[in-house]
C-alpha cells in the first residue's frame, strides 16, 4: 500500500523538473531569510551581559539588525 502511494505521489513531480527546482530554490531562500530574521531578533533581545557572553556589543547588534544605519 505504501509503495503504491509513493509512486502515485511521485507521478505529479514528473511534469517539469526545472519548475520544481525553481520552487525549491525559492522555498529554501525564504526559509534562510526567516531563520536569519529569527536569529537577529533573538540577539537583539539579549541584555548587555548576554551579549558580552557572545563577544558582542550593542553597536555590533545595531549593525546586524540595521545594516543601512552602520
N, C-alpha and C positions, 0 to 999 in steps of 0.2 A: 504494500500500500504506500509506504513512504517513498519508494523508488518511483512509483507512478506519479506521485505528486511532485517530486523533484523534476522529473522530465517534463511534466506539464508546465511547471514554473519556468524552466529554462527556455521553453519554446518562445515565450514572449520576448526574450533577450536576443533572439537571433535576427532581429529586424535590421538594425544598423549599429554596428559596434562603435563607430565614431560618435554617434549621438550619445551612447551610453557613457563613453569616456568623457565627453564634454560635461555631462551631468555630474559624473563622479568628481571631476576636477572642480566644478562649481561647489558641490557639497563639501568637499574637503577644504576649499578656500574659506567658505562660510564657517565651517567648524573651527578652523585655525583662528579666524578672526574672533569668534566668540570665546575661544579659550584664552587668547591674548587679552581680551577685554576683561574677562573674569579675573585673570591674574593681576592686571593693572588695578582693578577695583579693590582686590584684597590687599595689595601693597599700600594703596592709598589710605586704607582704613587703619593701618598699623600705627601705633603710637611711636614716639621717638626711641624708646627702649627696644621695641621690636625691630625698628629699622636699624638701630645700631647693631643688633644681633646679626643682621643680614649684611652689615657693612655698607649700609646706605644712609644718606642724609635726606632731609626733607627736600632739599634742592634737587637731588637725584630723582626723587619721586615726582616732583613737578615736571622735570624733563621727560620722564616716562609717560606721564598722563597727559601732558600738554606739550608735545614736541614743537609746535609752532611758536610757542612763547619763549623757548630757550634760545 
